Amino acid sequence: MLGAWRRRGEGAQDPALDAVRAAWPAAVGDAVAARAQPVRRSRAGVVTVACADAVWAQELASRGEDIADQIRAAAPDADLAGLRFVADEHALRAPGAPPPAPPAPPPLRPDEIAAAAHLVDGVQDPRLRELLARIAAASRRPGRGGETPPPDALQGGHGRGG
């Protein structure tokens, strides 16, 4: 039984789901289609729509019958029994696409780097010293989870003051 289920889901073509997917953008508009997509169809003909978040799922569910009627009109062969909306952001990415990158932190100001430079005075390599000063400056920024370390915190080789 599990083998049949796997075979059905792996690469199996579902012309009814394909018809719903083709009619989807016209039924909901491009802006909504970018935030919600039909992802699977049950044997009973209910299509599950993955939405960017719970708010989108709730809003679309409130308009579900109207959307289903538009899809039925555009794709009568889809045999659409209904729509089910779920919050499933990761399903909206293309297969194999990486998750979106977090926003980059604001660049360090020269005064922030200078304030942390004394912590790495003992490093001989100039490139390494510059990188460590940047790391120290970034770690001292408010909201990074750390207080300003005492001046001798990095002395002694292990960051424990001795």
Helices and strands as residue ranges (DSSP letters): H 2-9, H 15-28, H 30-33, E 36-41, E 46-51, H 54-62, H 64-74, G 76-78, E 82-87, G 89-92, H 110-117, G 118-120, H 126-139
